């Protein structure tokens, strides 16, 4: 009986180990496909090594071979060196000049001043075209216009007040907030197409 119990315990421990390993593999696969393998590798190497130069170099090389111009020319990266210092907010193209990344020789990947960006003059809240839709649609158009607090950190939106009795409909700034300028919009898209949508959601801004 004791031998059977011991074997049963050994089988239970072995089964648990297999289950745990299977869960870890599934989590890694989900993260890899969800956030991108290069991003996941940067995260992992960041935990185990103070330097991520090699990982950044690989990510930039991948951007070059896949012709991901935004990733190579516009995406800002933080590079940790072996001595503990960090080079902050540099593109792959910037890092070439610092001899940290290999230059992309593909002529279609030349980083010039024509790289797309968000430009124009954003409309103030009271200038936003709300259209002729119902109240819900008009509210959404007003609230889509992004604003920023005087602290330069806290983001908000224009405030919509529907018509009621003698009160007329308004779309106006919240107290202390001003409309975010086109070049200062926080664009979080992974592609130019996604950033274009975010840019042009701010009325008065154009993706050029």
C-alpha positions in Angstrom: 0.0 0.0 0.0 2.8 2.4 0.8 4.5 1.8 -2.6 1.2 2.5 -4.4 0.7 5.7 -2.4 4.3 6.8 -3.2 3.8 6.0 -6.9 0.5 7.9 -6.9 2.1 10.9 -5.3 5.0 10.8 -7.9 2.5 10.7 -10.7 0.5 13.6 -9.2 3.7 15.8 -9.0 4.7 14.8 -12.5 1.3 15.7 -13.8 1.3 19.0 -12.1 4.7 19.9 -13.5 3.5 19.1 -17.0 0.4 21.2 -16.5 2.4 24.2 -15.2 4.8 23.9 -18.2 2.0 23.7 -20.6 0.4 26.8 -19.1 3.7 28.7 -19.4 4.0 27.7 -23.0 0.5 28.8 -23.8 1.0 32.2 -22.0 4.3 32.8 -23.9 2.6 32.0 -27.2 -0.4 34.2 -26.4 1.9 37.1 -25.5 4.1 36.6 -28.5 1.2 36.6 -31.0 -0.6 39.4 -29.1 2.2 42.0 -28.6 4.7 40.8 -31.3 7.7 38.5 -30.8 10.3 41.3 -31.0 8.4 43.3 -28.3 8.1 40.3 -26.1 11.8 39.5 -26.5 12.7 43.1 -25.5 10.5 42.7 -22.4 12.2 39.4 -21.5 15.7 40.6 -22.1 14.9 43.7 -20.1 14.3 41.5 -17.0 17.4 39.4 -17.2 19.9 41.8 -18.7 20.5 45.5 -18.2 21.3 45.8 -21.9 18.9 45.5 -24.8 21.2 46.7 -27.6 21.1 43.3 -29.4 17.3 43.1 -29.1 16.9 46.6 -30.5 19.3 45.9 -33.3 17.2 42.8 -34.2 13.9 44.7 -34.0 15.3 47.4 -36.4 16.7 44.8 -38.8 13.2 43.2 -38.8 11.6 46.5 -39.5 13.9 47.0 -42.4 13.4 43.6 -44.0 9.6 43.9 -43.7 9.5 47.5 -45.0 7.9 48.8 -41.8 8.8 52.4 -42.4 7.0 53.7 -39.3 8.8 51.2 -37.0 12.2 52.1 -38.5 11.9 55.8 -39.1 9.4 57.1 -36.5 8.9 54.7 -33.6 10.8 55.9 -30.5 12.9 53.3 -28.6 14.8 53.3 -25.3 18.1 51.5 -25.5 19.9 50.3 -22.4 23.7 50.0 -22.7 25.9 47.5 -20.8 27.2 50.2 -18.5 23.7 50.9 -17.2 23.1 54.1 -19.2 19.9 54.6 -21.2 19.6 56.3 -24.6 16.0 57.5 -24.6 13.4 58.1 -27.4 15.5 57.3 -30.5 14.4 55.9 -33.8 16.2 53.1 -35.5 17.5 55.7 -38.0 18.8 57.8 -35.1 20.5 54.8 -33.6 22.4 54.2 -36.9 24.2 57.5 -36.4 25.2 56.2 -32.9 26.6 53.0 -34.4 24.1 50.9 -32.4 22.0 49.7 -35.3 22.9 48.6 -38.9 21.8 51.0 -41.6 18.8 49.8 -43.7 20.1 49.8 -47.3 16.6 49.3 -48.8 16.0 52.4 -51.0 12.3 52.3 -50.1 13.2 52.7 -46.5 15.0 56.0 -46.7 14.1 58.1 -43.7 13.6 61.7 -44.9 11.6 64.7 -43.8 8.7 63.3 -45.8 8.0 60.6 -43.2 4.3 60.9 -42.4 3.3 63.0 -39.4 0.3 64.8 -37.9 0.1 68.4 -39.0 -2.4 71.3 -39.2 -4.2 73.5 -36.7 -6.6 71.7 -34.4 -10.1 73.2 -34.1 -11.0 74.7 -30.8 -14.0 73.0 -29.0 -16.5 75.7 -30.1 -15.3 75.4 -33.7 -15.8 71.6 -34.0 -18.3 70.6 -36.7 -20.8 68.5 -34.9 -22.8 67.6 -38.1 -26.5 67.1 -38.3 -26.9 63.7 -36.5 -28.8 62.9 -33.4 -27.6 64.1 -29.9 -25.6 60.9 -29.4 -23.6 61.4 -32.6 -23.1 65.1 -32.0 -21.9 64.4 -28.4 -19.4 61.8 -29.8 -18.0 64.3 -32.3 -17.5 66.9 -29.6 -15.9 64.4 -27.2 -13.6 63.1 -29.9 -11.7 66.4 -29.9 -8.8 65.8 -27.5 -7.7 68.4 -24.9 -4.9 68.7 -22.4 -4.7 70.3 -18.9 -2.4 73.1 -18.1 -0.2 70.6 -16.3 0.8 69.2 -19.7 0.1 65.7 -18.6 -3.6 65.1 -18.0 -5.7 64.5 -21.2 -9.4 65.2 -21.6 -11.9 66.0 -24.4 -14.2 68.8 -25.4 -17.4 68.9 -23.3 -20.8 68.7 -25.0 -23.9 70.3 -23.4 -27.2 69.5 -25.2 -29.8 72.1 -25.7 -32.4 72.3 -22.9 -35.1 75.0 -22.7 -33.5 78.4 -23.1 -30.0 76.8 -23.0 -28.4 76.4 -26.4 -26.3 73.4 -27.4 -22.5 73.9 -26.8 -19.2 72.2 -27.3 -16.6 73.9 -25.2 -13.3 73.5 -23.3 -13.3 72.1 -19.8 -11.9 74.6 -17.4 -8.1 74.6 -17.5 -7.9 72.5 -20.7 -6.9 73.5 -24.2 -7.2 71.6 -27.5 -4.1 69.4 -28.2 -2.1 70.8 -31.2 -1.8 68.4 -34.1 2.0 67.7 -33.8 1.5 67.1 -30.0 -1.2 64.4 -30.3 -0.2 61.2 -28.6 -0.5 58.7 -31.4 -0.4 55.1 -30.3 -1.0 53.2 -33.5 1.3 50.4 -34.6 1.1 51.4 -38.2 0.8 54.6 -40.3 -2.8 53.7 -41.1 -3.7 53.5 -37.4 -1.9 56.8 -36.6 -3.6 58.5 -39.6 -7.0 57.6 -38.1 -6.0 58.9 -34.7 -4.6 62.1 -36.2 -7.6 62.9 -38.4 -10.1 62.2 -35.6 -8.8 65.5 -34.2 -10.7 68.0 -36.5 -8.3 70.3 -38.2 -5.4 67.8 -38.2 -4.1 66.0 -41.3 -1.8 63.0 -41.7 0.9 64.2 -44.2 
